[in-house]
Every structure is written in C-alpha cells, then in structure tokens.
Amino acid sequence: MIADPQAGSERLWRTVLHDVNNLLAGFQGVLDLSDPDQPLSARNRLRLEATLAEGRNVVAMSRALALDRLPDPGVLAWPEWRQGLLRRLEPLSVLFSCPVEVACPEEGASVPWPAPLFQDWAAAFSRQLLPWIAPGTLRIQAAVEDGGRLLRWVGAPPIPPALRPEPPDDAPATLASLWLRAMSGRLGMDLREEQDALVVRIPCAS
C-alpha cells in the first residue's frame, strides 16, 4: 500500500493517463492499417473490439481505485462463472490467436464460486499472461482447496515483477498491476509460483 495518499493519487493518475494514451495509440493503429475507402477487415474489427474492451477495463479499474467502488459480492454456479470468464477474455484471445481453456474437476464444479470481482481479477491477470503464452493455449485449472477456490495457470511465465509480494523499485507500474494488487488484498488472495504454473487461492466458505 502507498502510505502518502497524495503520492498514491499522483501515481494512479499517471498510470491512468499512460493507459489512456496506449488506448488512443491502439485506435490510431487500427485506422493506420485500414483502407479509408473500405469497411473494416475482420482482423481490424477484432483489434478495435479488443481496444474498446480494454477501454472499459481502464474506466472500471480507475473507478474502483479512485472511488473505492466495487461490484456487489455474489456467487455463481461453476458453468456460469466459467462462461463469464471466457466472455471477458474472448476479444484478446482471438486477437492474440491464443485459445483459452478453463476446466474444473467435478468436486470444484459442484460448489458456488465468488463473482463478479474474482472473475474480473482472473480475467485481468490472464490478460497480463496472454502475450507471453501466445500463440499457444492459455490453460486455467480450477479446484477447491481447504474451503477456498483455486485457479492455476498452467505453463505460465513467472509472476510479473509488478505483482510480486515485494515488487522491485523499477517494476513498471500500470493501472492493471495497481488494480490487481489492490483487489488481491481486498479478496484475501494468495498468489504463488509452482512448477510450471502460477496459482492463486481465494478463501471462500464452502
């Protein structure tokens, strides 16, 4: 956590402006690659949809961090929870040519899963990994562990520096990294590295 509220506010504004600038560059890139006399190609339409989705994420993350406005907590059955996560990841999954598989054993699929904030967190974290895994498959395995809910990203790279428990001073600060760290604290989550996987656990009543 940032001890000085003013310093924290300045850091948040800088990261928001940085991400907004990247979004505008994304829109400009779509225009630069498009023929002004022709409809958008399927590829550029996907790029535009992915950029718009990221824009909505920037707004939602900014509101959560600046105004402490979070969605009302609830639970979903596993099939609905899984579909919600896949829907959040679909634009970037197609854009990066990186299929996403989300699986859960029977014992995990028979219990409720916290939503929607945990879905948002899992989607935002997965977005950080997609560029490293593409063009392979992003595999997420869900399970129940000691009453908690667990997600395992198989074959993922090491934990990004900005998301480590003690991030280095030179770790790049992005809005996503600030939001992920803040929400993991709010949800009481534990992020750790295992052999060939990144694992997150959220405590949850059975």
Secondary structure, DSSP 8 states (H G I E B T S, - for coil): --S-HHHHHHHHHHHHHHHHHHHHHHHHHHHHTS-TTS---HHHHHHHHHHHHHHHHHHHHHHHHHH------EEE-HHHHHHHHHHHHHHHHHHTT--EEEE--HHHHTS-EEESHHHHHHHHHHHHHHHHHTTS-EEEEEEEETTEEEEEEET--S--GGGSSS--TTS---HHHHHHHHHHHHHT-EEEEETTEEEEEE----
